[in-house]
């Protein structure tokens, strides 16, 4: 650890600077927290002739924990966690760039979680192997995985309609009548086992289609026979292809012809087409990527617009989007819930109401009635409508929080974040690049996913004789449904989530790196003295060369625990509380006041229900408190421990992700401001939620309109037909919302990182005699942290009361008590030295021209945030400390 060295004749000094080395503030000990003194490479803390104080390096307790907030100091020889030991080893050395910065505590870059990077690479290699096998393997001389099966049907010979040469001109699959002589408009029963390929879906009953009919069995018994035969059984099987009259039908789910008659339609949809919806959905991923690319570009443009709009008028812009979203959800939910008319007519047995409200017209505009049976469409319409209204209620709850006290400090956080990223204009580039990368990743992952879904085998043994199957002229295709294949698909899906989250993790890491670099630029008055050079470039180099493993590990964990945090945030922010208001609290008029009172009454009831739910069913792992502390991966508060805030500690302390997540979680819980805004959801989360949902909805509408307005994507005879436009539109929502999330991080994660840097600065300044908070704290952040800025947290183990108020101070003194006394004595000696003419520690930072004093300069090390580096005048007596000790000490003339 860094220690400030003095050279004075009254403290082990002498006339020869080379004979006597300096020592830290306390004889034999360093500055807090561990209080063990500085030393040189051979005989720590003293020169060649054994002057001064200190202990040899081999006796220095390397296992001492870096931070005394986690556990009590260890005795000499006791081992501590590997992460802290590795972190502490950088406190020694003669090269300043390889030491922890004495003023801000930023550690030099080192590789973290290297194993996780290789685990990720091997996992991706496994995904590649799965796809290669699915695409190249064959079964019965046919491809094992063929994505054309997802949107084309197989006829009774196993031929792929519209694909195989014999039926290349017949892309549609048609189920014939079971009775070939029947010619009535509505077929009584369909031949579901042996469909045929047709050029277009029939619309009348006059055309004929050649169809294969089920086997006919003729049994004959012959009595007697040669060679003493008593009886001979003769069984004859026959299958015939006969021309069959068609019926009125329409295309469905791609290239499948289903009857117009509701009864016959149900036979198809509940029979062979029961699971076809899922496969046609997967097959729809083949061709809409040009539309999705347009939606991605639109989302990137809207992301930039949102950044500057929210910066100019945060409350007005957020409230406008919330009200617009609420109105849209309410109207869409009401449209879908109109299907309750059909449910009421079914329950009452009266169809007159359907004609009164022109329900047939409604069915034409509701896309679910085109893809499902009437009964299923009614059920799902009601379910979707109810869900949309629930979302609308959630948005209304968020409005009540924003209009109330829930948006009080958000504009200040937005201003602080905007000051940071506008000072580094290059930080506007990564979100756009990240958006394009997400589109490409989704394209590649989705396209290869179709091959895994399309694998299957052909059953050619369908002729049963005496309970045994024999091969015949027919073939039936079956999708692979073994457990091994299902596990393989789940393996691939987990990898898809991991890879997509990796893009988010890289963006969050760059934001953390840039914000930390900017925060720890010193101020000149109220303004920062400069801007970190190319933070995006240096952050990308540092992440790729040193922290790729930590980023990969974080991307594997964070998306799953994020679901818990989102649920908790929605419950807290979307459910009204006692401070809820539907109009601005300063709004005049009795109507606004009455509405706000009503909101407050509703909020009081809802908050009571929420509190009851939390008291009955909130596991410790889902809370925000780290107590009780354990070393388990699933310790208390682990849902908030594994978050993007861990990347801050990875960068500052160059620590592994799991240890960094624990340290960051404890530090955030230490101060009220960080705990309130980072853990309790009172920060920029509402800005992120509104931006993500709004841009996602615009992208979804753009995707749907783009598909429906393209003839090539809506014509079933087209090779690029999209069978499930609604599902692709929902996919567009997810893609655009994910792209928007990268832009929201410039507000959300920037504000969180600024608060985290403040907490680290405050703690390091107190525990390690680092630079005071006022040297770095942006003025735009001062009002937000003002509540605990001057709070004395010196008694972190005993609370905030005076020491004599605790029983432990009246008992036998422990090693910790002795160390505290030694620290107080050290501070007293520092003040004595300062009064006798030597500058104080704080003065040394400002007195760059003092004779013999080390000067502080800043240098940008590739892959590192800017770090303070000490330079020493040649021949200065205090330089003996630099020669015999470690880089970073400061020497002074007596």
Secondary structure, DSSP 8 states (H G I E B T S, - for coil): -----B--TTTT--S-TTT---B-SBTTB-STTT------TTTTTS-TT--S----GGGS-TT--S-TTTS----TT----HHHHHHHGGG--S-GGGS--TTT---------HHHHHHHHHHHHHHHHHHHHHHH-EETTEESB-GGGGTS-B-TBS-BTTTSGGGTT--EEE--BSSTT---SS-SSB-TTS-EEESS---SSS-EEEEE---EEEEEEEE--GGG--EEEEEEEE--EEEEE---EEEETTTEEEESSHHHHHHHHTTTTTTHHHHHHHHGGGTTHHHHHHHHHHHHHHHHHHHHHHHH-HHHHHHHHHHHHHHHHHHHHHHHHTTHHHHHHHHHT--HHHHHTTHHHHHHH-THHHHS-HHHHHHHHHHHHHHHHHHHHHHHHHHHHHHTTTTTTHHHHHHHHHHHHHHSTTHHHHHHHHHHHHHHHHHHHHHHHHHHHTBEEEEEEEEEETTEEEEEEEEEEEE---HHHHHHHHHHHHHHHHHHHHHHHHHHHHHHHHHHHHHTS-EETTEES---TTHHHHHHHHHHHTSHHHHHHHHHHHHHHHHHHHHHHHHHHTS--TT--SS-TT--SHHHHHHHHHHHHHHHHHHHHHHHHHHHS--GGGSS---S--SSTT-TTHHHHSSTTHHHHHHHH---HHHHHHHHHHHHHHSHHHIIIIISS-STHHHHHHHHHHHHHHHHHHHHHHHHT-HHHH-TTSTT--S-HHHHHHHHHHHHHHHHHHHHTTTHHHHHHHHHHHHHHHHHHHHS----GGGT--HHHHHHHHHHHS-----TTT-SS-GGGSGGGGS---HHHHHHHHHHHHHHHHHHHHHTT---HHHHHH-TTSTT--EEEEE--TTS--EEEEE--TT-TTHHHHHHS-TT------
